[in-house]
Amino acid sequence: MPGPGILDIAPYVGGESKAEGVERPIRLASNESALGPSPKAVAAYRALSGDIHRYPDGSAIELREALGRAHGLDPARIVCGSGSDELIGMLLRAYAGPGGEVLYSRHGFLMYPIGALSVGATPVAAPERDLTADVDALLERVGERTRIVFIANPNNPTGTYLPMSEMRRLHAGLPPHVLLAIDAAYAEFVNRNDFEPGVSLVDRAENVVMLRTFSKIYALAGLRLGWAYCPPAIADVLHRIRGPFNVTAPALRAGIAAVEDTDALRRAQAHNERWLPWLSERLKALGLEPTPSVANFVLPRFPDDSRRNADAAFAFLQSRGILVRKMAGYGLPQHLRITIGTGEEMETVAAVLAEFMGRNE
Ligand SMILES: Cc1ncc(COP(=O)(O)O)c(C=O)c1O
């Protein structure tokens, strides 16, 4: 028999990648980067092909040093993982378990409740306000059994964020036995003065961790690479429980090249800064009420009537070879999540949605 809670898990369903009868669908379902990876990262990945019979460097030291240089951080406090998903799982294994509670925001990233159940802990969802995490609602649900509070900032799938002042207030309200895990998977996309990915909170507390990924702006989702910036004691714990070679050699090589290619990073940021407001405005003009996203995706809300609801829009887009993400699994059945793709893809999706909303039948 599997452990308690395991059979309560509804397996995570990733975004669709195929549309029937369409050879190259427009894939806007998984928040992958529009521009693809840095050419330098691709070259580093290819250059490794003669060496894949070798184990990777289990300590990931060169990547940790590159991350340390790029972000001004102590590499000794960085732990790398096979995607940030693995790091979420490691935190849960180390700090939560049967009898413990894992707190998250109602429309937060699904791997938090799934991961909590996988270690026998109880996921507890706090309601949101305007599809944004609500610090008071989270703090009201903290108790003796709470082990970890996970907060994606900005959040997937809503695209909304908490300013640093709110993150500080959240941390200040937590007892020291509760770990605050700030998942900043989309931090590089955010262009707001009051936002910080969480480094300063990690630096001044024993109970805060920041998670980052190479899957989004660095466009290396297929390689699986993420990292955590931790207080020394937590880094020590994660190193004890991780697999000895948990990050592959191609991921390490490509990750170093990607983090050093600041031009590619800026190109990806500039692309998002152009097309995120562009698509948001188009959706607004169609009456689709997108949330004010600061990430690389938008979350329009569709009308209730069956001809124009989210399911009908999903099917219509799919029939034109456009794949977006359904949101019922996140408790948002009237919404669809659309990733910012290339300019051409954005123009196509806006035109197809305009046609969908304008239909008379
Ligand atoms: C908020 C958030 N955290 C973590 C992840 C997982 O990223 P990774 O590919 O690094 O496992 C995602 C991916 O969608 C995400 O949206």
The ligand as a Tripos MOL2 file, in Angstrom:
@<TRIPOS>MOLECULE
LIG
   16    16     1     0     0
SMALL
NO_CHARGES

@<TRIPOS>ATOM
      1 C1          5.4950   28.8080   -9.7690 C.3       1 LIG1
      2 C2          6.2580   27.6730  -10.3630 C.ar      1 LIG1
      3 N1          7.1510   27.0540   -9.6200 N.ar      1 LIG1
      4 C3          7.8740   26.0260  -10.0880 C.ar      1 LIG1
      5 C4          7.6790   25.5580  -11.3780 C.ar      1 LIG1
      6 C5          8.4500   24.3630  -11.8180 C.3       1 LIG1
      7 O1          9.5140   24.7120  -12.5810 O.3       1 LIG1
      8 P1         10.6510   23.6880  -12.9390 P.3       1 LIG1
      9 O2         10.5400   23.4710  -14.3970 O.co2     1 LIG1
     10 O3         11.9130   24.4110  -12.5420 O.co2     1 LIG1
     11 O4         10.4630   22.4350  -12.1590 O.co2     1 LIG1
     12 C6          6.7450   26.1640  -12.2070 C.ar      1 LIG1
     13 C7          6.5020   25.6470  -13.5580 C.2       1 LIG1
     14 O5          5.5030   25.8430  -14.1730 O.2       1 LIG1
     15 C8          6.0110   27.2460  -11.6740 C.ar      1 LIG1
     16 O6          5.0750   27.8560  -12.4150 O.3       1 LIG1
@<TRIPOS>BOND
     1     1     2 1
     2     2     3 ar
     3     2    15 ar
     4     3     4 ar
     5     4     5 ar
     6     5     6 1
     7     5    12 ar
     8     6     7 1
     9     7     8 1
    10     8     9 2
    11     8    10 1
    12     8    11 1
    13    12    13 1
    14    12    15 ar
    15    13    14 2
    16    15    16 1
@<TRIPOS>SUBSTRUCTURE
     1 LIG1         1 GROUP 0 **** ****
